[in-house]
Amino acid sequence: MSVEQPKVCPNQAPDPSPERMPSHIGIIMDGNGRWAKERGMPRSAGHQAGVETIRTIIKECNRLGIRYVTFYAFSTENWKRSEQEVGFLMDLLVLYLRNEFQELSDNGVVIDHIGDIEGLPPVCQKELLDAYERTKNNTGVHMYLALNYGGQREIVDAARRIAWEAKNGRLNPEELDEKKFSTYLYAGDIPSPELIIRPSGELRLSNFLLYQAAYSEFWFSSIAWPDFTAQDLRRAIVDYQARDRRFGGVKS
Ligand code: FPP
C-alpha cells in the first residue's frame, strides 16, 4: 500500500508580508548571454528570453503592490558590445514596447524610463516617450527601464543642472542637501530602492543607481535572468524583510 505524500513543491516561495513590502526594487538583469551560450544559442536568444522574465516580474510586482521597479536594460557602457548586439537590443526594445504595451497598460503599469535616451535611436525615443505619455496616469506599478543609463553620468548630469541653476540665481548653494540633490536625479523625488536584485552570480553594482543605493539591501543569486521566476522575486523580498536595517544607527 502506498502512502500518499503531501504535495510539497520545493520551489514554492510564500508571499512576503504586506507589512514591510519594499516600495522600490531595482533589478540588474544579468546573465542573458551565458544562459544562451549554455544552450548553444546566440546571445540574442538570451535577451529575447530575458524579455519574458520582465513580463513575469512586472506582473508579480503589480500583484504584490510594489510601487516602483527599475530594470537595468542598457548601460552607458553597453555601447562597447558588438554593433550587431546593440542593434538587436534596440530593435528588441521597440518590439517590446509595441507588443507588450496593451497588456502592460491594461494592468495599470506606468511605462517610464531613466537614462540619457537622447543617445538612443530616434525610434526608441519616440516609442518610450509615447508609452509614457499614454500610461502616465495609470495607478499600478511604475516601471522604469534604465536605458543608456549610468549612475555616474546621472550624478554628473544632476550636478551640472544644479550648477546652472546656482549660476542663474535660481538656487542657493547653501540650501543644497542630500534630499534636494536627489530631486535632480533622472526620476526625481521617488523613494530609493530598498532592495536591489542581481541574478547570474556577479557581485557588483555595475554603475546602477549609485546615489540611490546608499542604503539599499542587496540580493544576489546565481540564477540567470532568463530563469528568474516570480518565486525568486518573492524569495528575495522575504529575505529583505528579515534584514536588520539600521541606516548607520544602532538598534534600540
Ligand atoms: C545583461 O546580460 C543584459 C543586458 C545588458 C541587456 C538586458 C536586456 C534585456 C533583458 C532585454 C531587453 C530589454 C528590453 C526592455 C526590451 P548579459 O548580456 O551581460 O549576459 P552575460 O553576462 O551572461 O553575457
Boltz pocket constraint, residues with backbone or C-beta under 6 A from the ligand:
constraints:
  - pocket:
      binder: B
      contacts: [[A, 29], [A, 30], [A, 31], [A, 32], [A, 33], [A, 34], [A, 35], [A, 46], [A, 47], [A, 48], [A, 50], [A, 51], [A, 72], [A, 73], [A, 74], [A, 75], [A, 78], [A, 89], [A, 92], [A, 93], [A, 94], [A, 96], [A, 145], [A, 225]]
      max_distance: 6.0
